[in-house]
Amino acid sequence: MKIKPSNSNKKKLGIFNRLVLGLSIFLSLALLISYLAPVTDPRRYWVIAFFGLAYPYLLLVNLVVLLYWLLLRNRYLLLPAITIIIGWPVLRNNIGFHFIPQVAASAYTPQQQFRIMTYNVHNFKLYGANNNDATTRHEILELIKEQHPDIIGFQEYYTHHRGRYNMTDSLKSIMHSSYYYFEPFSFNRPTDAMGLAIFSKYPIINQGSIHLSDDKGSENQCLFVDLKKNKQIIRIYSIHLQSIRLDPVDYEYLNKVSKQGKTSVNSSKRIGSKLKAAFIQRSEQVFKIKSHAAQCPYPYIFSGDFNDTPTSFAVNQMAKNMKNAFREKGTGLGRTYNGSFPNYQIDYIMTSPQLDVASYWVIPKKLSDHYPVCSDIVIR
């Protein structure tokens, strides 16, 4: 007499659930590939960088699939669950879990700590169609005054030699300090210029720039200053990595996709080509900055607009052997971009191991296409 194996624990999948299983496998594989983006140089395998860019969406759809199998009480829930768990380090770079109140700056003496802000100010003009709004400049200055940073690194900084757009004089007044370094990379007229700038309440004893782009008019560059706080010298880098350089027609297309779901092969290819070029250029630029910082005899800080996500190769190479302020003290998604492209975290503050991060926050005020990022840093 033959004994047939019991099928009581075997649930046959219907046609729909078989399709869902196939989709689950595909989405898990895509999410696994995205985990390679932080360690894969786009100069060699640029396709993987696109999976890294899609990580938040791949994570979300895998969570939906996990919930689906969970509701069915089916063992296939292990497929997305294990895939998500494997990517825990990547998840921690994208989502901050520090929900306990942060250490107040007042917990340290003024000699021990300082506050740094990084802000891509979009030339002090309101982002969007009405980008000449005269109140934006005033609102940005008021925001800075409220946060009372000791050091500010600006990207897309604009100043005029006199009048209401003499931003340099206005910031010197707010900072109650005359210490700053401005490097113009493009000019509208002989009287005004745009570039990068660093303002400080502490004396600047050395300054310089790292040219990241061969284009002399490009604002994708890097400044550094050596500051003297009491007896300690600290180097601050203000960084603006390669922009994607989307044209108005690209933004119009992205707007149609987000609102109407209409896609175009040619438009998608054009944007994809620009993304690929930017991934590769940022990879090259990061190695230039890291090589420069490796020769620095002082504690140092990377800050600025990296134009890339926490899952990217560029950001993870920059963060190597550094303390990422968001990962140390951040909460939630930490989004710093509020423009037409999908809203990601692309602005960062990172410190060398000799410094500690006491607090970190993003100010979600829509003045520029970027939010300002602040952190209280402690000197050991």
Order of alpha helices (4+ residues) and beta strands (2+ residues): alpha-alpha-alpha-alpha-alpha-beta-beta-alpha-beta-alpha-beta-beta-beta-beta-beta-alpha-alpha-beta-alpha-beta-alpha-beta-beta-beta-beta
